[in-house]
Amino acid sequence: MEIKAEKVIPYADSRQAKAEQVEEMFDNIAHSYDLLNRAMTLGIDRSWRRKVVAQVAECSPARILDVATGTGDLAIQLARAIPGAEITGVDLSEGMLDVGRKKVEDAGLAARITLEKADCLSLPFPDNNFDAITVAFGVRNFEHLEQGYAEMARVLRPGGRLVVLELSVPPSPVVRPFYNIYTRAVIPLMGRIVSADNSAYTYLPRSIAAMPQGDAMLRLMENASLSAPRLHRLTLGVATIYTAEKR
């Protein structure tokens, strides 16, 4: 299956692989990421994460893996909502993880949240290790999406749940023109004003547009031996939650 998002890279003139470019990009924007994330979603991303947490909490998991954890927002929300859970967050970017570790320490959750650098295509964990896996705004950055899903399925225990939150293109022809203006003009402008990396927030709308969405994303989950995949669109379709269980 050809996946256009794998070809979308942050730096067109770079000879680095996508994963290396993504790592560099997030290292560059780590200290402005949270501010820009709140601003460009108008703060709605917090409510989206709460819905992810609710999906995970239904399973009463003891061990959770948060892939592409970034600055640890979702890991912290999971720890607060599921008091008995142990959370491991992994990310390519040491810069993002440094910000996340300070947030975890400030939240008093260092005993239950571990953040470490790791590649989602080669997770350093044994098979069937986690009760639940989450990814928030991360799968579009995978260099090989099918391989990423296969790795997450490998470390998820049978009966465990995968919950993916990703930005998406609204299906409504009424909403889409306004969305296009916002993502192609407003968000890159905000990025140029606040971030040190001008490419990061032009990469964002391109990577969203190129991602498999809706049924195409569900098929990727099925191909990774994940069962009962389903989706729930959020906020007029500008974000989507995808869930599935391991057979």
C-alpha positions as CSV (number, residue, x, y, z in Angstrom):
1,M,0.0,0.0,0.0
2,E,1.5,3.3,-1.0
3,I,1.3,5.9,1.8
4,K,1.9,9.4,0.6
5,A,2.6,10.7,4.2
6,E,5.8,8.7,4.3
7,K,7.1,10.9,1.4
8,V,6.3,14.2,3.1
9,I,9.4,15.5,4.9
10,P,10.1,18.7,6.9
11,Y,13.2,19.8,5.0
12,A,13.0,19.3,1.2
13,D,16.7,20.1,0.7
14,S,17.9,17.6,3.2
15,R,19.3,14.2,2.4
16,Q,18.5,12.8,5.8
17,A,15.8,10.1,6.2
18,K,12.4,11.2,7.3
19,A,12.9,10.0,10.9
20,E,16.1,12.0,11.2
21,Q,14.4,15.1,9.8
22,V,11.5,14.7,12.2
23,E,13.9,14.3,15.1
24,E,15.8,17.5,14.1
25,M,12.5,19.4,13.6
26,F,11.1,18.5,17.0
27,D,14.5,19.2,18.7
28,N,14.3,22.7,17.1
29,I,10.7,23.5,18.2
30,A,10.7,21.7,21.6
31,H,10.6,24.8,23.8
32,S,7.8,26.5,21.8
33,Y,5.8,23.3,21.0
34,D,3.4,23.4,23.9
35,L,2.6,27.1,23.4
36,L,2.0,26.6,19.6
37,N,0.0,23.5,20.1
38,R,-2.4,25.3,22.5
39,A,-2.6,28.3,20.1
40,M,-3.1,26.5,16.9
41,T,-5.9,24.2,18.3
42,L,-7.4,27.0,20.4
43,G,-6.8,24.8,23.4
44,I,-9.2,22.1,22.1
45,D,-6.4,19.6,22.1
46,R,-6.8,19.1,25.8
47,S,-10.4,17.9,25.4
48,W,-9.2,15.6,22.6
49,R,-6.7,14.0,24.9
50,R,-9.3,13.6,27.6
51,K,-11.3,11.5,25.2
52,V,-8.3,9.3,24.5
53,V,-7.7,8.9,28.2
54,A,-11.4,7.8,28.7
55,Q,-10.9,5.2,25.9
56,V,-7.8,3.9,27.7
57,A,-9.3,4.0,31.2
58,E,-12.1,1.6,30.1
59,C,-9.5,-1.2,29.9
60,S,-8.1,-0.5,33.5
61,P,-4.5,-1.0,32.2
62,A,-1.6,-1.5,34.5
63,R,1.1,-0.8,31.9
64,I,0.7,1.9,29.2
65,L,3.0,2.8,26.3
66,D,2.7,6.4,24.9
67,V,4.4,6.4,21.5
68,A,5.6,9.8,20.1
69,T,5.0,11.1,23.6
70,G,6.6,14.5,22.8
71,T,6.6,16.8,25.9
72,G,4.5,14.2,27.8
73,D,1.1,15.9,27.9
74,L,-0.8,12.7,27.2
75,A,1.4,10.6,29.5
76,I,0.7,13.0,32.4
77,Q,-3.1,13.0,31.7
78,L,-3.1,9.2,31.7
79,A,-1.2,9.0,35.0
80,R,-3.6,11.4,36.7
81,A,-6.8,9.6,35.4
82,I,-5.6,6.0,35.9
83,P,-3.8,6.1,39.3
84,G,-2.6,2.5,39.3
85,A,-1.0,2.7,35.9
86,E,2.7,2.7,35.0
87,I,3.3,4.8,31.9
88,T,6.3,4.6,29.5
89,G,6.6,7.4,26.9
90,V,8.9,7.1,23.9
91,D,10.0,9.7,21.3
92,L,12.7,10.3,18.8
93,S,13.4,13.8,20.0
94,E,15.6,14.3,23.0
95,G,14.7,18.0,23.1
96,M,11.0,17.2,23.4
97,L,11.7,14.5,26.1
98,D,13.8,17.0,28.1
99,V,10.8,19.4,28.3
100,G,8.5,16.4,29.1
101,R,10.8,15.1,31.9
102,K,10.6,18.5,33.6
103,K,6.8,18.6,33.3
104,V,6.6,15.1,34.8
105,E,8.9,16.0,37.7
106,D,6.9,19.2,38.3
107,A,3.7,17.2,38.3
108,G,5.1,14.8,41.0
109,L,4.7,11.8,38.7
110,A,8.3,10.8,38.1
111,A,7.8,7.5,40.0
112,R,5.1,6.4,37.5
113,I,6.1,8.0,34.2
114,T,9.3,7.1,32.4
115,L,10.2,9.0,29.2
116,E,12.9,7.6,27.0
117,K,14.3,8.0,23.5
118,A,13.3,5.2,21.1
119,D,12.3,4.6,17.5
120,C,8.7,3.6,17.0
121,L,9.8,1.3,14.2
122,S,12.0,-0.7,16.5
123,L,10.6,-0.5,20.0
124,P,13.0,-1.7,22.8
125,F,10.3,-3.8,24.6
126,P,9.4,-7.5,24.6
127,D,6.4,-8.9,22.9
128,N,3.0,-8.6,24.6
129,N,4.3,-6.1,27.1
130,F,1.7,-3.4,27.4
131,D,-2.0,-3.4,28.3
132,A,-2.7,-0.2,26.2
133,I,-0.8,1.9,23.7
134,T,-1.5,5.5,22.8
135,V,-0.3,7.8,20.0
136,A,-1.3,11.5,19.9
137,F,-0.4,13.5,16.8
138,G,2.4,11.1,16.0
139,V,1.6,8.5,13.4
140,R,1.8,11.0,10.5
141,N,5.5,11.4,11.4
142,F,6.3,7.7,11.1
143,E,8.8,7.0,8.4
144,H,7.0,3.6,7.7
145,L,3.5,3.6,8.9
146,E,2.7,-0.1,8.4
147,Q,5.9,-1.0,10.2
148,G,5.0,1.3,13.0
149,Y,1.6,-0.3,13.5
150,A,3.2,-3.7,13.4
151,E,5.6,-2.8,16.1
152,M,2.9,-1.4,18.3
153,A,0.8,-4.5,17.8
154,R,3.9,-6.7,18.7
155,V,4.4,-5.1,22.1
156,L,0.6,-4.9,22.9
157,R,-0.7,-7.9,24.8
158,P,-3.6,-9.9,23.4
159,G,-6.8,-8.2,24.3
160,G,-4.9,-4.9,24.8
161,R,-6.1,-1.6,23.2
162,L,-4.4,0.8,20.8
163,V,-5.8,4.4,20.8
164,V,-4.5,6.8,18.1
165,L,-5.4,10.5,18.1
166,E,-4.5,12.3,14.8
167,L,-5.2,15.5,13.1
168,S,-7.4,15.0,9.9
169,V,-9.0,16.8,7.0
170,P,-12.7,17.6,7.7
171,P,-14.9,15.5,5.3
172,S,-17.5,18.3,5.1
173,P,-17.2,20.4,1.9
174,V,-18.6,23.3,3.9
175,V,-16.0,23.1,6.6
176,R,-13.0,22.2,4.4
177,P,-12.4,25.6,2.8
178,F,-12.1,27.3,6.2
179,Y,-9.9,24.5,7.4
180,N,-7.6,24.9,4.4
181,I,-7.2,28.6,5.0
182,Y,-6.4,28.1,8.6
183,T,-3.9,25.2,8.1
184,R,-2.2,26.6,5.0
185,A,-2.0,30.3,6.0
186,V,-2.7,30.9,9.7
187,I,-0.8,28.0,11.3
188,P,2.5,28.6,9.2
189,L,2.3,32.3,10.1
190,M,2.0,31.5,13.8
191,G,4.9,29.0,13.5
192,R,7.1,31.7,11.9
193,I,6.3,34.2,14.6
194,V,6.9,31.9,17.6
195,S,9.1,29.0,16.4
196,A,12.8,29.0,15.4
197,D,12.0,26.5,12.7
198,N,10.1,27.9,9.7
199,S,9.6,24.5,8.1
200,A,7.9,22.8,11.0
201,Y,4.5,24.5,10.6
202,T,4.4,24.2,6.8
203,Y,5.2,20.5,7.2
204,L,2.2,20.1,9.5
205,P,-0.6,20.7,7.1
206,R,1.2,18.8,4.3
207,S,1.6,15.8,6.5
208,I,-2.0,15.9,7.6
209,A,-3.3,16.1,4.1
210,A,-1.1,13.1,3.0
211,M,-2.2,10.8,5.8
212,P,-4.4,7.8,5.3
213,Q,-7.7,8.8,6.9
214,G,-11.0,7.2,7.8
215,D,-11.4,3.7,6.4
216,A,-7.9,3.7,5.0
217,M,-6.5,4.1,8.5
218,L,-8.7,1.4,9.8
219,R,-7.4,-1.0,7.1
220,L,-3.8,-0.3,8.2
221,M,-4.8,-1.3,11.7
222,E,-6.4,-4.5,10.4
223,N,-3.3,-5.3,8.4
224,A,-1.3,-5.2,11.6
225,S,-3.5,-7.9,13.1
226,L,-5.5,-5.5,15.2
227,S,-9.2,-6.3,15.5
228,A,-12.4,-4.3,15.7
229,P,-10.9,-1.0,14.4
230,R,-13.2,2.0,14.7
231,L,-13.0,5.8,14.5
232,H,-14.6,8.8,16.1
233,R,-14.3,12.2,14.5
234,L,-13.8,15.2,16.7
235,T,-14.6,18.9,16.2
236,L,-16.1,18.8,12.7
237,G,-13.5,16.3,11.7
238,V,-10.3,18.2,12.3
239,A,-9.1,15.4,14.5
240,T,-10.0,11.7,14.7
241,I,-9.6,9.0,17.3
242,Y,-8.9,5.5,16.0
243,T,-9.1,2.5,18.3
244,A,-8.4,-1.2,17.9
245,E,-7.6,-4.3,20.0
246,K,-5.0,-6.9,19.5
247,R,-6.4,-10.3,18.5
